[in-house]
Amino acid sequence: MTAQDETLEVWIDQDLCTGDGICCQYAPDIFELDVDGLAYVKDADGELLQDAGATVVVPTIALRDVTDSAKECPGDCIHVRRAHDGVEVFGPDAADDS
């Protein structure tokens, strides 16, 4: 498996977002609350991506914070998936290994 195969991306389902802002506390470089009270992902330039299903690549340095955000999100609206095949690895649609 190449490093490119391990690239993860994250997106937020705003229909499920409760606006608690936990994600913004864990990973402020990746997530931000907008004026509508919902969380969105930000691109590398800090620009909010407000299109439904918009994704950003998770930088290695932010991986733990992003995955913790997905685990702790009260709305279960943060989805982390492998970029190369779209398989969700953290979030409400991730396969349960237990």
N, C-alpha and C positions, 0 to 999 in steps of 0.2 A: 504494500500500500504506500502510495506516495504522500508527501506532505499536502499536496493539493486535494487528495482524497479525504484528508482529515479536516479540511476547512469546514467550519460550522457557520451557519447564518441564523439570525434571530428575527422574529417578527411578533407583533402584538395584534391580537384580535380585539379591536376596540369595542365590539359589541358585548364582550364579556368583561372589559376593564372596569374595575370599581373605583379607580382614581385614588387608591390609597397611597401611591407614590413609593412603595417599598422598593420597586425596581430602580427608581431614581436615586434612592439612598445607597443601594448596593453598587450600581453601575451608572453614575451620572454622565459618563462619557458616551454611553450607549442609549440611555433612556431619558426622556424629559416629559413632564406634564405640560400640556398646551392649555390655552385659555379656556378650552371646553372641559377641562378637568380630567381629561383622559391622557394616558401615557402613549408615547410614540417612540419609535427608534430614530436615531440620528445617524447621518452619514459621517464620514471621516472629517468633514468640514464643520460639523456641528449643526447641519441643516436638518430640521425635522422633516421626516418623510411621512406625509399624511395620506398617501394613497392606500387603500385597503390592501392588506397583504404585503406591504413594502418590507423588504428585508435588508439587513446589513450584515456584512461579514463580522464575525466575532473575533477581535484581535486576541492573540494568545494571552496577552497580559490581562485581559478582562474576562477570560473564560470562567474562572471560578465565580466571579461576581455575577455574571450573566446566568450561570446555572443555578446559583443560590437564589437569584431573583425569580427564576422559573419555579423553583421548588417552594418558595415562600409566598408567591403571589396568591392573594385571597380570591382573585377572580379566575384563577387557572387560565390566564389568557396569553401567557408568554410561551412561544414555541421556538425551540432550538432544534435545528435539523442539519444533517450533513448536506453540504452544498452539492456534492456530486450525484447524489441519488434521491435527495429529498426526504430521507427517512428521519423522522423525529426521534431525537435522543434524549431530550429533556422537555417536559411540558405535558399537557393533558393528553396528548395523543401518542406519547412515547410508549414503546413496548415495555411491559412490566416483566422484569427478569426474575421476580420472586416466585 
